[in-house]
Amino acid sequence: MKIHFHGAAHTVTGSMHRVEVNGLNLLLDCGLFQGKRKEAFQRNRNFSFDPAAIDACILSHAHIDHSGNLPSLVKAGFKGPIYATPATIELCSFMLKDSAHIQNRDVLYVNKRRKRQGQTLHEPLYEMKDVEACLKKMKSHRYHDSFSPGPGVTCTFTDAGHILGSAAVTLDIEENGATRRLVFTGDVGREDAPIINDPEPVHDVDFVITEGTYGDRLHPAMQDIKTKLKELCGAIVDKKSRLLIPAFAVGRTQQILYALNELHAEGKLCPVPVFVDSPMATTATETYENHAQNYDQEALEYLSKGDYPFSFPKLRFTPDVEASKELSKMKGPLIIISASGMCEGGRILHHLAQGVGNRDNIILFPGFQAQHTLGRQLIEKRNPVRIFGEEFAVRAQIVSIRGLSAHADQKGLLKYIGAMGKKLKQAFVVHCEPHPGRTLAREIVNLGVPKAEVPTRNQSFTI
């Protein structure tokens, strides 16, 4: 068996790993790489393997850095099935369409400049027809509903506790008379995080491909996060200003709404309007409401009392562009939650362009920001920053609460890996920058695992 690491190696985006076994080529995830525009353009268009040679793709969850390049895979000749959980397929049905819209919009913007300079015009990465072809290939399997993607391989999804429908992928492999268990964690969620279940352990594992986003740090307690949110809400009320929260439409937005709902129920939330200004976040929140079977006990208790986790007074969803534009005319205090989470597109860019220069405003980053993204530049206090090709002076207060992340921290990852048992021979740490990856790898070895690697892009291992 060979494992090839084509993405999310020494970076947190572009998850893509290929397993060769029994003559099969299985692809684990097919995510978009996000970062410098030129590098992202090249990486996302050019696969380092033949897409037509892939027999099946197994998708851990719907986030675009894990699913977003599936339409390109299909466009490039992939003919096989794409396996995922029911909730993941439902989320992908609108997230990939939104991604196609962004690809086309970005190419129009780039081509305006290229045309003026007499350069060859670009084509979009993929179009809506490619998304539709991709969605037709998706096959649904629930947690613990084992299936075979090919000879000698049995696949089982277990709840990864990251976002709705997220799964760890267990491959039980018979090869040359031996049976081995390979687990791909996808993204591992936090224990005791709101809404969805805790990550479900997998036992008797021989090899693991694990994420390591926060492999070098610990998260603050959830109560500390609510206290910080309360403090920030109070600050914008005093100054009649804005709290801008760039948040992923799926997962992060719902976590923030849940925390704000709890503060309201406890009588601790200032009477400030909260707007979710993201069509995809609105649709995703509806999807979360439709999948209560994936909720944890705390969220189910909310529902049993007639309280909905994503609904409280003064919460509004902006349904269209005109409603979004009206927000720019409103006086503070107000809270705006908008995508994209790393500020690489979406309506949040308009709110940042309008609000980043006001020293009374607060911009809150509730999760990890990848290298070279606008979100990372703001967290690193770069000044000025470019938005829509123009420079903006940064005067707003920049705040980061990493504890709101839906990723497990080092302690959570080590607990999850430790539960895999003493058979574990080797770990591969992906979906991380180099330092967190190396730190987590050392700690995995300290658990008693003989080997822990931090693969580079396109590095391959025979196991």
C-alpha positions as CSV (number, residue, x, y, z in Angstrom):
1,M,0.0,0.0,0.0
2,K,1.2,3.5,-0.9
3,I,0.0,6.8,0.4
4,H,0.6,10.0,-1.6
5,F,0.1,13.4,0.0
6,H,-1.0,15.9,-2.7
7,G,-2.5,18.7,-0.5
8,A,-2.8,20.0,3.0
9,A,0.9,19.1,3.5
10,H,2.7,21.9,5.5
11,T,-0.5,24.0,5.0
12,V,-4.1,23.9,6.2
13,T,-5.8,24.0,2.8
14,G,-6.2,21.8,-0.2
15,S,-6.8,18.5,1.6
16,M,-6.0,15.7,-0.9
17,H,-4.4,12.3,-0.2
18,R,-4.2,9.2,-2.5
19,V,-4.1,5.6,-1.4
20,E,-2.9,2.9,-3.8
21,V,-3.9,-0.6,-2.7
22,N,-4.9,-3.8,-4.5
23,G,-4.7,-2.0,-7.9
24,L,-7.1,0.7,-6.6
25,N,-6.5,4.4,-6.5
26,L,-8.6,5.9,-3.7
27,L,-8.6,9.7,-3.2
28,L,-9.3,11.0,0.3
29,D,-10.8,14.5,0.0
30,C,-10.3,16.9,-2.9
31,G,-10.1,20.4,-1.5
32,L,-9.3,23.8,-2.8
33,F,-5.9,25.3,-2.0
34,Q,-6.2,28.9,-0.7
35,G,-3.4,31.4,-0.5
36,K,-1.4,33.6,-3.0
37,R,-3.6,34.0,-6.0
38,K,-1.1,32.8,-8.6
39,E,0.0,29.8,-6.6
40,A,-3.6,28.8,-5.9
41,F,-4.5,29.3,-9.5
42,Q,-1.8,26.8,-10.6
43,R,-2.3,24.2,-7.8
44,N,-6.1,24.0,-8.2
45,R,-5.9,23.6,-12.0
46,N,-3.1,21.1,-12.2
47,F,-3.4,17.7,-10.4
48,S,-0.2,15.9,-9.7
49,F,-1.9,12.6,-10.7
50,D,-4.2,11.5,-13.5
51,P,-7.8,12.2,-12.3
52,A,-9.1,9.6,-14.8
53,A,-7.0,6.9,-12.9
54,I,-8.9,7.5,-9.6
55,D,-11.4,4.8,-8.9
56,A,-13.3,6.5,-6.1
57,C,-13.1,9.6,-3.9
58,I,-14.0,9.4,-0.2
59,L,-15.0,12.8,1.3
60,S,-14.5,13.5,5.0
61,H,-16.7,16.7,5.1
62,A,-18.1,19.6,3.2
63,H,-15.7,22.5,4.0
64,I,-14.3,23.9,0.7
65,D,-10.7,23.2,1.7
66,H,-11.7,19.5,1.7
67,S,-14.4,19.3,-1.1
68,G,-14.0,22.4,-3.2
69,N,-11.9,21.0,-6.1
70,L,-14.2,18.0,-6.7
71,P,-15.8,19.7,-9.7
72,S,-12.3,20.2,-11.2
73,L,-11.5,16.5,-10.7
74,V,-14.7,15.5,-12.6
75,K,-13.9,18.1,-15.3
76,A,-10.5,16.6,-15.7
77,G,-11.8,13.0,-16.3
78,F,-12.7,11.4,-13.0
79,K,-15.4,8.9,-13.6
80,G,-15.9,7.1,-10.2
81,P,-18.2,7.6,-7.3
82,I,-17.8,10.2,-4.4
83,Y,-18.7,8.7,-1.0
84,A,-19.9,11.0,1.8
85,T,-22.4,11.2,4.7
86,P,-25.9,12.4,3.9
87,A,-25.4,15.8,5.7
88,T,-22.1,16.3,3.8
89,I,-23.8,15.8,0.5
90,E,-26.6,18.2,1.4
91,L,-24.1,20.9,2.4
92,C,-22.0,20.3,-0.8
93,S,-25.1,20.7,-2.9
94,F,-25.0,24.5,-2.3
95,M,-21.4,25.1,-1.1
96,L,-20.0,23.8,-4.4
97,K,-22.4,25.9,-6.4
98,D,-21.4,28.9,-4.4
99,S,-17.7,28.0,-5.1
100,A,-18.4,27.9,-8.8
101,H,-20.0,31.4,-8.6
102,I,-16.9,32.7,-6.9
103,Q,-14.5,31.1,-9.4
104,N,-16.4,32.8,-12.3
105,R,-16.6,36.1,-10.5
106,D,-12.8,36.1,-9.7
107,V,-11.9,35.2,-13.2
108,L,-14.0,38.2,-14.5
109,Y,-12.1,40.4,-12.2
110,V,-8.6,39.1,-13.1
111,N,-9.5,39.1,-16.9
112,K,-10.3,42.8,-16.8
113,R,-6.7,43.6,-15.9
114,R,-5.2,40.9,-18.2
115,K,-7.2,42.3,-21.1
116,R,-5.9,45.8,-20.5
117,Q,-2.4,44.4,-20.4
118,G,-2.9,42.3,-23.6
119,Q,-2.4,39.0,-21.8
120,T,-4.2,35.7,-22.5
121,L,-7.5,35.6,-20.6
122,H,-8.1,32.9,-18.0
123,E,-11.0,30.5,-17.9
124,P,-12.8,29.8,-14.6
125,L,-11.6,26.8,-12.6
126,Y,-15.0,25.2,-13.1
127,E,-18.5,26.1,-13.9
128,M,-22.0,25.1,-12.7
129,K,-22.3,22.2,-15.2
130,D,-19.1,20.7,-13.6
131,V,-20.7,21.1,-10.1
132,E,-23.9,19.4,-11.3
133,A,-21.9,16.5,-12.8
134,C,-20.0,16.2,-9.5
135,L,-23.1,16.1,-7.4
136,K,-24.6,13.3,-9.5
137,K,-21.6,11.1,-8.5
138,M,-22.1,11.5,-4.8
139,K,-23.3,8.4,-2.9
140,S,-24.6,8.6,0.6
141,H,-23.5,6.4,3.5
142,R,-24.5,7.0,7.2
143,Y,-22.1,6.7,10.1
144,H,-21.3,2.9,10.7
145,D,-22.9,1.9,7.4
146,S,-19.9,0.1,6.0
147,F,-19.4,-0.2,2.2
148,S,-16.7,-1.4,-0.2
149,P,-15.1,1.2,-2.6
150,G,-13.2,-1.7,-4.3
151,P,-11.7,-5.2,-3.9
152,G,-10.2,-5.9,-0.5
153,V,-11.2,-2.5,1.0
154,T,-14.1,-1.8,3.5
155,C,-14.8,1.8,4.4
156,T,-16.7,3.1,7.4
157,F,-17.6,6.6,8.5
158,T,-17.6,7.6,12.1
159,D,-18.6,11.0,13.6
160,A,-15.6,13.4,13.6
161,G,-17.5,16.0,15.6
162,H,-16.1,18.9,13.5
163,I,-19.2,20.1,11.5
164,L,-22.5,18.7,10.5
165,G,-21.9,15.4,8.7
166,S,-18.1,15.4,9.2
167,A,-16.5,12.0,9.3
168,A,-13.4,10.1,10.1
169,V,-12.7,7.6,7.3
170,T,-11.7,4.0,8.4
171,L,-10.3,1.8,5.7
172,D,-10.1,-1.9,6.6
173,I,-7.7,-3.3,4.0
174,E,-6.9,-6.9,3.0
175,E,-3.7,-7.0,1.0
176,N,-1.3,-9.9,0.4
177,G,-3.0,-12.0,3.1
178,A,-2.7,-9.3,5.8
179,T,-5.4,-7.1,7.2
180,R,-4.6,-3.6,8.3
181,R,-6.7,-0.6,9.4
182,L,-5.9,2.9,8.0
183,V,-7.8,5.9,9.5
184,F,-8.0,9.3,7.9
185,T,-9.3,11.7,10.6
186,G,-10.5,14.5,8.3
187,D,-10.8,17.4,10.7
188,V,-11.3,16.4,14.3
189,G,-13.7,18.4,16.4
190,R,-13.5,19.6,20.0
191,E,-14.9,17.8,22.9
192,D,-17.8,19.6,24.6
193,A,-18.2,22.0,21.6
194,P,-21.7,23.1,21.1
195,I,-24.4,21.6,18.8
196,I,-22.9,18.4,17.4
197,N,-21.5,15.3,19.0
198,D,-18.0,14.8,20.4
199,P,-15.5,13.0,18.1
200,E,-16.2,9.3,18.1
201,P,-13.1,7.2,18.9
202,V,-11.8,4.5,16.4
203,H,-9.9,1.6,17.9
204,D,-7.4,-1.1,16.7
205,V,-5.8,1.2,14.2
206,D,-2.5,0.4,12.4
207,F,-1.9,3.7,10.5
208,V,-3.4,7.1,10.8
209,I,-3.5,10.3,8.7
210,T,-4.4,13.0,11.2
211,E,-5.0,16.7,11.0
212,G,-2.7,18.8,13.1
213,T,-4.1,22.4,12.7
214,Y,-3.7,23.2,16.4
215,G,-1.0,20.6,17.2
216,D,1.1,23.1,19.2
217,R,-1.5,24.8,21.4
218,L,-4.5,24.5,23.7
219,H,-7.9,26.2,23.4
220,P,-9.4,28.3,26.2
221,A,-12.5,27.0,28.0
222,M,-15.8,27.6,26.2
223,Q,-17.0,29.8,29.2
224,D,-14.0,32.1,28.7
225,I,-15.1,32.5,25.0
226,K,-18.6,33.5,26.0
227,T,-17.1,36.0,28.5
228,K,-15.0,37.5,25.7
229,L,-18.1,37.7,23.4
230,K,-20.0,39.5,26.1
231,E,-17.1,41.9,26.6
232,L,-16.9,42.7,22.9
233,C,-20.7,43.3,22.6
234,G,-20.5,45.7,25.6
235,A,-17.6,47.6,23.9
236,I,-19.5,48.3,20.7
237,V,-22.7,49.3,22.6
238,D,-20.6,51.9,24.5
239,K,-19.1,53.3,21.2
240,K,-22.1,52.7,19.0
241,S,-19.8,50.9,16.6
242,R,-19.6,47.5,14.8
243,L,-18.4,44.1,15.6
244,L,-17.5,42.4,12.3
245,I,-17.0,38.6,12.5
246,P,-15.6,36.9,9.4
247,A,-16.8,33.3,9.8
248,F,-17.1,30.2,7.7
249,A,-20.7,29.8,6.6
250,V,-20.7,26.1,7.7
251,G,-19.8,25.3,11.3
252,R,-18.3,28.5,12.6
253,T,-21.3,30.7,12.0
254,Q,-23.6,28.2,13.8
255,Q,-21.2,28.0,16.8
256,I,-21.2,31.8,17.2
257,L,-25.0,32.0,17.0
258,Y,-25.3,29.2,19.6
259,A,-22.9,31.1,22.0
260,L,-24.9,34.3,21.5
261,N,-28.1,32.5,22.0
262,E,-26.8,31.1,25.3
263,L,-25.7,34.6,26.4
264,H,-29.2,35.9,25.6
265,A,-30.8,33.0,27.6
266,E,-28.6,33.9,30.5
267,G,-29.5,37.5,30.3
268,K,-26.0,38.5,29.5
269,L,-26.3,39.7,25.9
270,C,-26.6,43.5,25.4
271,P,-29.6,44.5,23.2
272,V,-27.6,44.7,20.0
273,P,-28.8,43.7,16.5
274,V,-27.1,40.6,15.1
275,F,-27.0,40.1,11.3
276,V,-25.9,37.0,9.4
277,D,-25.0,38.5,6.1
278,S,-24.2,35.4,4.0
279,P,-26.6,33.5,1.8
280,M,-24.7,30.3,2.2
281,A,-24.6,30.7,6.0
282,T,-28.3,31.2,6.0
283,T,-28.8,28.0,3.9
284,A,-26.3,26.1,6.1
285,T,-28.1,27.2,9.3
286,E,-31.3,25.8,7.8
287,T,-29.5,22.6,7.0
288,Y,-28.3,22.4,10.6
289,E,-31.8,22.8,11.8
290,N,-32.9,19.9,9.6
291,H,-30.4,17.5,11.0
292,A,-31.2,17.5,14.7
293,Q,-30.3,13.7,14.8
294,N,-26.6,14.9,14.7
295,Y,-27.0,17.2,17.8
296,D,-25.4,16.5,21.1
297,Q,-27.4,16.1,24.3
298,E,-27.2,19.8,25.3
299,A,-28.6,21.0,21.9
300,L,-31.3,18.4,22.1
301,E,-32.3,19.7,25.5
302,Y,-32.6,23.1,24.0
303,L,-35.0,21.8,21.4
304,S,-37.0,19.8,23.9
305,K,-37.8,23.1,25.7
306,G,-39.0,24.7,22.5
307,D,-35.8,26.8,22.2
308,Y,-34.0,26.8,18.8
309,P,-30.2,27.1,19.0
310,F,-30.0,29.5,16.1
311,S,-32.8,31.9,17.0
312,F,-33.0,34.8,19.5
313,P,-34.4,38.3,19.6
314,K,-32.6,40.8,17.3
315,L,-31.1,38.1,15.1
316,R,-31.7,38.7,11.4
317,F,-30.6,36.9,8.3
318,T,-30.1,39.1,5.2
319,P,-31.8,37.3,2.3
320,D,-30.4,39.3,-0.7
321,V,-27.9,41.9,-1.9
322,E,-30.2,44.8,-1.3
323,A,-30.7,43.8,2.4
324,S,-26.9,43.5,2.7
325,K,-26.4,46.9,1.2
326,E,-28.8,48.4,3.8
327,L,-26.4,47.3,6.5
328,S,-23.9,49.8,5.3
329,K,-26.4,52.6,6.1
330,M,-27.2,51.4,9.6
331,K,-25.8,53.1,12.6
332,G,-24.2,51.1,15.4
333,P,-24.1,49.2,17.6
334,L,-24.5,46.1,15.5
335,I,-22.9,42.7,14.9
336,I,-22.3,41.4,11.4
337,I,-21.3,37.8,10.9
338,S,-20.3,37.2,7.3
339,A,-18.3,34.9,5.0
340,S,-15.7,34.0,4.0
341,G,-14.0,33.0,7.1
342,M,-10.5,33.9,5.8
343,C,-11.7,37.1,4.1
344,E,-10.8,35.7,0.6
345,G,-14.2,36.5,-0.9
346,G,-17.9,37.0,0.0
347,R,-19.8,39.9,1.6
348,I,-17.4,40.3,4.5
349,L,-15.0,42.1,2.1
350,H,-17.5,44.9,1.6
351,H,-18.0,45.2,5.4
352,L,-14.2,45.3,6.0
353,A,-13.7,47.9,3.2
354,Q,-16.3,50.1,5.0
355,G,-15.3,49.4,8.6
356,V,-11.6,48.6,8.8
357,G,-10.6,52.3,9.0
358,N,-12.8,53.1,12.0
359,R,-10.9,52.9,15.2
360,D,-14.2,52.3,17.2
361,N,-15.0,49.1,15.2
362,I,-13.8,45.6,16.3
363,I,-13.0,42.8,13.8
364,L,-13.2,39.4,15.6
365,F,-11.5,36.4,14.1
366,P,-12.9,33.2,15.6
367,G,-10.5,30.7,14.0
368,F,-7.3,29.9,12.1
369,Q,-6.3,32.1,9.2
370,A,-4.1,30.5,6.5
371,Q,-0.9,32.0,5.3
372,H,-1.2,34.8,2.6
373,T,-5.0,35.3,3.2
374,L,-6.4,38.7,4.1
375,G,-7.5,37.4,7.4
376,R,-3.9,36.4,8.3
377,Q,-2.7,39.8,7.2
378,L,-5.1,41.5,9.6
379,I,-4.2,39.2,12.5
380,E,-0.5,39.9,11.9
381,K,-1.3,43.7,12.1
382,R,-0.2,44.4,8.5
383,N,-1.1,48.0,7.5
384,P,-2.4,48.9,5.0
385,V,-4.2,46.0,3.5
386,R,-5.6,45.6,0.0
387,I,-9.3,44.9,-0.4
388,F,-10.8,44.8,-4.0
389,G,-7.4,46.0,-5.3
390,E,-7.4,49.2,-3.1
391,E,-5.3,50.0,-0.1
392,F,-7.1,50.5,3.2
393,A,-5.6,51.8,6.5
394,V,-6.3,49.5,9.4
395,R,-7.5,51.4,12.5
396,A,-10.1,49.0,13.8
397,Q,-9.3,46.8,16.8
398,I,-8.3,43.3,15.7
399,V,-9.2,40.4,18.1
400,S,-8.7,36.7,17.8
401,I,-10.5,34.0,19.8
402,R,-9.1,30.7,18.6
403,G,-11.1,28.8,21.1
404,L,-14.2,29.2,18.9
405,S,-12.4,26.9,16.4
406,A,-14.2,23.7,15.5
407,H,-10.8,21.9,15.5
408,A,-9.5,19.9,18.4
409,D,-6.4,21.3,20.1
410,Q,-3.3,19.4,20.9
411,K,-4.8,17.7,24.0
412,G,-7.9,16.7,22.0
413,L,-5.9,15.3,19.1
414,L,-3.6,13.3,21.4
415,K,-6.6,11.9,23.2
416,Y,-8.3,10.9,19.9
417,I,-5.1,9.3,18.6
418,G,-4.3,7.6,21.9
419,A,-7.7,5.8,21.8
420,M,-6.6,4.1,18.6
421,G,-4.7,1.6,20.6
422,K,-1.2,0.0,20.9
423,K,-1.3,-1.4,17.3
424,L,-0.7,2.0,15.9
425,K,2.6,1.8,14.0
426,Q,2.8,5.1,12.1
427,A,1.1,8.5,12.0
428,F,1.1,11.1,9.2
429,V,0.3,14.7,10.3
430,V,-1.3,16.8,7.7
431,H,-3.6,19.9,7.5
432,C,-1.1,22.0,9.5
433,E,1.7,24.5,9.1
434,P,5.2,23.0,9.8
435,H,5.7,24.0,13.4
436,P,2.3,22.7,14.7
437,G,2.8,19.5,12.6
438,R,6.3,18.8,14.0
439,T,5.2,19.6,17.6
440,L,2.2,17.2,17.3
441,A,4.4,14.5,15.7
442,R,6.8,14.6,18.6
443,E,3.9,14.3,21.1
444,I,2.5,11.3,19.1
445,V,5.8,9.5,19.4
446,N,5.7,10.3,23.1
447,L,2.4,8.4,23.2
448,G,4.4,5.3,22.2
449,V,3.8,5.4,18.4
450,P,7.0,4.2,16.7
451,K,6.9,6.8,13.8
452,A,5.2,10.1,13.1
453,E,5.8,11.9,9.9
454,V,4.9,15.4,8.7
455,P,4.7,14.9,4.9
456,T,5.6,17.5,2.3
457,R,3.5,18.1,-0.8
458,N,3.6,15.1,-3.2
459,Q,5.7,13.0,-0.8
460,S,4.8,9.3,-0.9
461,F,5.2,6.5,1.7
462,T,5.0,2.7,1.3
463,I,3.5,1.0,4.3
